[in-house]
Amino acid sequence: MFLLKKIISSLFLPLPVCALLLIAGLIFLWFTGRQRLGRILVSLGAVTLLLFSNASIPNLLLQPLERPYTPALATPEQITSLTQPPVKWIVVLGAGDIYSPSLPPTTQLHDASLARIVEAVRLHRELPESKMVLSEGTTFDN
């Protein structure tokens, strides 16, 4: 059941959807007489892939979700004035790493993980009563 859920959920990501549209369009173009449907599917897959490959489209989709939350400012007084209850936890979501004993720890982290941890450490220094909680991301073995 877990595997089925993973397979089905991955089909809702942009890249697999675009790939399925392109493959279906090519099948219609090459193996059937429905050329118009094939051209429409290939065009739709290519345009969708181009739109979601560009960083501006995902950023536009994220803006309404991020806009209501103000960023944590530099001083503890400013941070505590923005938040009514005191900040107890700083949660850092993992973004993955590469496990390789031959690499130093800082190069084993993905760029997003490193940026998140650096920001969490900055906030923790400003709010020493808080605790940092790190979640695990994906580990890629070499």
N, C-alpha and C positions, 0 to 999 in steps of 0.2 A: 504494500500500500504506500509506503514511504517513497519507494522508487517511482511509482506511478504518479504520485503527487509532484515529485521533482520534475519529471518529464513533462507533465501537463503545464506546470507553472513556468517552465523555461520557454514554452511555446508562446507565452504572452510578452516576452521581451522583444524589443524592437528588431534586433538582428535576426533571430529566427523567423519572425513574421515576414521580414523583407526577403529572407532567403526562400521561404515557402512561396511567396508571391512570385519571385523571379523563376523558381523552378517550375511552378505550375504554369506560368506564362510561356516558358520555353517549351514545355511539353505540349501545350496547345498550339504553339507556333510550328513545331517540328512534326508532331505525330498526328494531328487532327486537322480537320478542315476549318476549325474555328479560329481563323487568323486574327480577327478583330478582338476577340476575348483574350487571346494570347498577347497581343500588343498592349491592351489595356492593363493586364496583370503585370507585364514586364515594366511598363511605364510607372504604374502605381508602386511597385516594389522598389524601383530605382529612385523615384522621387522621395518615398518614405525613408529610404536609406540615407539619401543626401540630407534630408531635413534633420534626422536624428543624429547624423554624424557631425553636424555643425554644432558647436558649443552654445550658440545663441538660443536655439530652440529649447533645449533642456533648461537653460538659465531662465528663460521667460516663463517656463512652466513652474520653476521653483520659486520665483519671486513672490507670488501670493502666499506661499507657505512660509517663507522666511521673513517677509516684511513685518508681520505683527510683533516679532521678537527683536528687541533692541540688543545690540551686542554688549557684552560686558565691558565696562569702561576700565580705565587704568587704576583707579584708586578704590580701596575697599569701601570708602564712604559713598562713592558714587554707585557702586554695585549694590550695597545694602539699601541705598535709598530707592533703587529701582525695584528691588524685590522685597515684598512685605515679610515673609518668613525668612529667617537667616539661611544662607546657603550651607547645607550640610554635606552635599555630595557633588562631586564633579565626575560625570560619567563620560568616558572616552570610548567611542565605538571603534573597534578594530577594523583595519582596512587591509590586512594581509601582510605577510612577510615572506622572506625567502630564507629557508634554513640552510646555512652552509657554514660549517665550523671554520672554514678558511677565511671568511669575511668578518670584519669588525661588526659589532652589533648595530651600529648606526646605519651601515649600508645594507643590512638585512631587512630593514623596515622599508615598506613602500613609502613613497613621498607623502601620501595622504595620512598614513599612520604617524609618520614623523611630525608633520605639521599639527596634527591633533594632540599629540603628546606634548609638544612644545607649548601649545596654547594652554593645555590643562595644567602644566607645571607653572606657567605664568599666573594663571588664575589661583592656583593653590598657594603660591607665594603671597598673593594679595589677600587671600582669605585663609589664613593658617588654621582656622578651626575646621575647615572642610576636609573631607577625605576623598581621595581619588579612587575611582573604580574603573578598571580597564577591562574591556571585553576582548575576547579573542577573535581575531579575523581568520582568514584562510591562510594556511601555511603551505607554501609551495616547496617541495623538496627538489634539490638539485641532484 
